[in-house]
């Protein structure tokens, strides 16, 4: 195995571990009210214009039928609402409701607390955490560019997570 192959193998393993650590650190979903799919969909819908099922399916790279099931459950639970296309198109668009945004923020606070526990346990300084954030944003944006999908980002004006 070449040095590059070893490096990529190590990276794949570390990304797998990071995913596991992040999910585990957030703890059981105690106190969280949203299904994981609703959390992710609301996270996307809160930062941009309302989207159609087809646009959501493209964004998440899944079948329209999968998104349709997830959005239908969210509609039944009052987390999103269906609105006509403002441009007069035939497809309906979806946007979060006030309840959806409220529950997203409540679950996000629990998730942030888990992230805080991870960073505090690591002993990393604010500067080291900022470096990690910068690299993670750059990595995610490179993947988005490769896939032709942009994920809107919001945050502090001086945060690297603002660029898109």
C-alpha positions in Angstrom: 0.0 0.0 0.0 1.4 3.4 -0.9 1.8 6.3 1.6 -1.2 8.0 0.0 -3.4 4.9 0.3 -2.4 4.5 4.0 -3.2 8.2 4.6 -6.7 7.8 2.9 -7.3 4.6 4.8 -6.5 6.3 8.1 -8.7 9.3 7.1 -11.6 7.0 6.3 -11.2 5.3 9.7 -11.0 8.6 11.6 -14.1 10.0 9.8 -16.0 6.8 10.8 -14.9 7.3 14.4 -15.7 11.0 14.3 -19.2 10.1 13.2 -19.6 7.5 15.9 -18.2 9.8 18.6 -20.4 12.7 17.6 -23.6 10.7 17.6 -22.6 9.0 20.9 -21.7 12.3 22.5 -25.1 13.8 21.7 -26.3 10.9 23.9 -29.7 9.2 23.6 -32.2 11.4 22.0 -33.6 12.2 25.4 -35.4 15.5 25.2 -35.2 15.6 21.5 -38.5 15.5 19.7 -37.5 15.3 16.0 -36.7 12.2 14.0 -33.2 12.5 12.5 -34.6 13.0 9.0 -36.9 15.8 10.2 -33.9 17.4 11.9 -31.8 17.3 8.8 -34.6 18.5 6.5 -35.5 21.4 8.7 -31.9 22.4 9.0 -31.9 22.7 5.2 -35.3 24.4 4.9 -34.6 27.0 7.5 -31.8 28.7 5.6 -33.2 29.1 2.1 -36.2 29.5 -0.1 -38.9 26.9 0.1 -38.1 23.8 -1.9 -40.0 21.2 -3.9 -39.8 17.5 -3.2 -37.6 17.1 -6.3 -35.2 19.8 -5.0 -35.1 18.2 -1.6 -34.4 14.8 -3.1 -31.6 16.2 -5.2 -30.1 18.1 -2.2 -30.0 14.9 -0.1 -29.3 12.6 -3.0 -32.2 10.2 -2.3 -35.3 9.1 -4.2 -38.2 11.5 -4.4 -40.3 8.7 -2.8 -38.0 8.7 0.3 -38.3 12.5 0.7 -42.0 12.3 0.1 -42.5 9.9 3.0 -40.3 12.1 5.3 -42.0 15.3 4.3 -45.5 13.8 4.6 -44.7 12.8 8.2 -43.5 16.3 8.9 -46.7 17.7 7.4 -48.8 15.5 9.6 -46.8 16.7 12.6 -47.1 20.4 11.7 -43.4 20.8 11.2 -43.6 22.0 7.5 -46.2 23.5 5.4 -46.9 23.2 1.7 -47.1 26.4 -0.3 -47.8 27.2 -4.0 -44.7 28.0 -6.1 -44.3 31.8 -5.9 -43.1 31.7 -9.5 -46.3 30.1 -10.7 -44.9 26.6 -11.2 -47.0 23.5 -10.7 -44.9 21.9 -8.0 -45.7 22.7 -4.4 -42.9 24.0 -2.2 -42.2 23.3 1.5 -41.1 25.5 4.2 -40.8 25.1 8.0 -43.6 26.2 10.3 -43.1 28.1 13.5 -43.5 24.8 15.4 -41.0 23.1 13.1 -38.4 25.9 13.7 -39.1 25.9 17.5 -38.6 22.1 17.8 -35.5 22.3 15.6 -34.0 25.0 17.9 -34.8 23.0 21.0 -33.2 19.8 19.5 -30.2 21.9 18.2 -29.6 23.2 21.8 -29.3 19.6 23.0 -27.0 18.7 20.1 -24.8 21.8 20.8 -24.5 20.7 24.4 -23.2 17.3 23.2 -20.8 19.1 20.9 -19.7 21.3 23.8 -19.0 18.1 25.9 -16.9 16.7 23.1 -14.8 19.9 22.7 -14.4 20.3 26.4 -13.4 16.6 26.8 -10.8 17.1 24.1 -9.1 19.9 26.0 -8.8 21.9 22.8 -8.4 25.7 23.0 -10.7 28.0 21.2 -8.0 28.5 18.5 -7.6 24.8 17.9 -11.4 24.4 17.7 -11.6 27.2 15.2 -8.8 25.6 13.1 -10.8 22.3 13.1 -14.0 24.2 12.1 -12.2 26.0 9.3 -10.8 22.7 7.9 -14.1 20.9 8.3 -16.0 23.7 6.5 -13.4 23.7 3.7 -13.7 19.9 3.4 -17.5 19.9 3.3 -17.5 22.8 0.8 -15.1 20.8 -1.5 -17.4 17.8 -1.4 -20.4 20.1 -2.1 -18.6 21.6 -5.1 -17.7 18.1 -6.4 -21.3 17.0 -6.1 -22.7 20.3 -7.5 -24.7 20.8 -4.3 -24.4 23.8 -2.1 -25.5 23.8 1.5 -26.4 27.2 2.8 -24.6 28.2 5.9 -25.6 30.8 8.6 -23.7 32.0 11.6 -21.7 34.8 12.9 -20.4 37.2 10.2 -16.8 36.4 11.1 -17.3 32.6 11.2 -15.9 30.4 8.5 -19.2 28.6 8.4 -20.8 31.6 6.8 -19.2 31.1 3.4 -21.0 29.0 0.8 
